[in-house]
Amino acid sequence: MNRLQIDEHTLLRYGEEQDAPLLLEFIRGLADYEHLLDSVTATEAGLRQSVFREKRAEVIFCEYDGSPAGFALFFYNYSTFLGKPGIYIEDLFVKPEMRGKGLGKKLLKYVAAIAAERDCGRLEWACLNWNEPSIAFYKSQGARPLSEWTTYRITGEGIQKLIIS
């Protein structure tokens, strides 16, 4: 199902290739909220290729009264312990002026339904430690932080250095 009318105001829909500019707009909005706008190097062409043509991730857009209001971008991971795929939500974002309408919850519930439909064993995401409103929201939805795990990351030059080391 590519489009789902949730209520009289809210439509959820899968992103399509022509949505690359909208996706980049949302990514920049999220990065600005997280004080990381200078870190965004994504381009419309790159998103068009990796997300929509190569299908390395999926995106759901939320519209409220016909206007873009939020998005969730996710992809598969895998749990060897469960022997099942999981879904990792890379980004879930609602525009500040659209918050308080339950749109974040509708996006999260929809991705959870996708995970259940696809027989995924986990639904995971990360949240910045200072983002108290989001932390409270996620906990209210039944999520729990995994304090015993630390995320490690290597990017850009670090990947190249690792390869040649």
Secondary structure, 3 states (H helix, E strand, C coil): CCEEECCCCEEEEECCHHHHHHHHHHHHHHHHHCCCHHHCCCCHHHHHHHHHHCCCCEEEEEEECCEEEEEEEEEEEEECCCCEEEEEEEEEEECHHHCCCCHHHHHHHHHHHHHHHCCCCEEEECCCCCCHHHHHHHHHCCCCCCCCCCCCCCCHHHHHHHHHC
